[in-house]
C-alpha cells in the first residue's frame, strides 16, 4: 500500500515535519521487532507527542482506510510491531513522561513511551518500585509491556503487567478517547481494563497508564543452587512451592545456557552443572532468612551439588545480570535462534524438559533453556545457522512440535511475550471456534474498521476473518496467518 501525498501532508500537519519518517532508510529501522524473522516496513512512521495528536492520526487513518501499527521500543518477540500490510506506524517513544506520582495512593500515571526501569528509578529513593520486570526492562516501554501483558522473573510473586495496571487512557480504532479504570482498585461493571491489557494494539493506542507502585521490601536474598540434571532441579522447584514458599523469582538455566552466560558475562554460575536454580526471596528480614534456609534445604534434599547465597548486592546483581542477558549470550553458541514462550503446569516441568531434549535430538538442533520455573513459563532457544541448508526448517519443525507438546500437557501458547504474528496460527490449538469468534467480535467494538494492527493476535481462521492481507512478498512462508 502506497500512501497518497495528501495523507503524508496531513500527518506532517499533525505531528510536524520532524515527527514523520518517510525515507526508505528511515522506515527500514522500523521493519521488525526483536523477532527479526518477520519483516515488513511501514509506508510512513508518525511520532506523536500528545494524546490530541494520536487522536488526529487515528481519525485521519480511519477516514483514508489506512492500517495503523503501534510501536514502543520495538523489543517485542512476536512480530507484533512490524507492518505486514504497510500503513502508518505510530511510534510512541516521544510520549515518555511521568505525568504524576501519587504515593499516598501508591500509584503513578505515565505516558506509554516511558522506559520500564525509569519509573522504578524515579521512585526508589522514596522507597517504592514498579514490579513488572521483563528482561528487556532497561529498554522496553511500559506501553509495550501493557500491549503484550508482559511478565518477568518476579511475576511469580508479584504478578504480570495486568496485575499492576489501574487505569488506561486509550484512543480506540474508532478515534474515540476513552478512560478505563482509575486509581480505585475495585470498579463496578465489566473488566474492560483487563481485556485491553494484552490486546496488542488491536483495540487502539494507549496514551496514558496508571500503574500500581509497591513498597521496596525490607530484605532480599538470592540463592543459587546447582544440580546434576534438569529433572532434579525441576523437582526442587515443586518442593519449594509445595512447602508454601512463594519466592519473588524462581528461575532455571540449563547447561548449554550456563556455558554461554559464563563465556559472555562471567556471572559466577558453576560451569559443571547440568542446571541451576536462581531463587530470590524478599520481604521482612526474619521471614526471608527462614525461607532461604528452607529453600536451600529442599534443594539439598533433591540432590543439589551446591547451594550458596549471594554475599552482597554486587554479587546478587551479577547473578541477575547473567539471567537478564541470557538471550544475548547465546550469540556465542549460534548466530540465530527461535525463541519459544509456551507454558506448562509447574508439575509438568520434569516431563516437558525430557521432551525438549528428545525434540532437539529428533530434529538435530541444540536447544538452550532459560525459563521462569516457578510458573512453568518456558523459554527454550532453538539454535540454528540459516547459512547452513536445512537448519532453519529443522528449527521451525522443532519449535512447532515443542509448542504442541506444551498444549498437550495442559499448557498455553504464550506466557508473557504475547501472540503477535508469530503465534496467531497456533491459537486454534488452545481455543475453539466459539472462543475465537467472541474475541473477533469484541475487537470490533473497539476497532470497527479492523485498522488497528491488522494480522496480529487473532488467526486467519473461519471464526476470525481478517480484513487485510500483506503486500510484502518477502515475508516467510506462513508468516501471514
ABEGO torsion letter per residue (X at the ends): XBBBAAAAAAAAAAAEAAABBABAAAAAAAABBABAABBBBBABBBBBABAAAAAAAAAAAAAAGBBBBBBBAGABAAGAABBAAEEBBBBAAABABBABBBAAAGBBBBBAABBAAAAAAAAAAAGBBBABBBAAAAABBAAAAAAAGBBEAAAAAAEBAAAABABBBBBBAAGBBBBBEEABABBBEBBAAAAABGAGGAAEBBABBBBBBBBBBABBBBBBBBBABAAAAAAAAAAAAAAGBBBABBBBBBAAAAAAAAAAAGAGBBAABABBBBBBBBEBAAAAAAAAAAAAAAAAAAGBABBBBBABAAAAAAAAAAAAAAAAAAAAABABBBBBABBBBAAAAAAAAAAAAAAAAAAGBBBBBBBBAAAGBBBBBBBBBAABBGAAAAAAAAAAAAAAAAAAAGBBABAAAEAEAAAAAAAAAABBAAAAAAAAAAAAAABAAGABGBGBGBBBBAABBBABBBABAABBBGABX
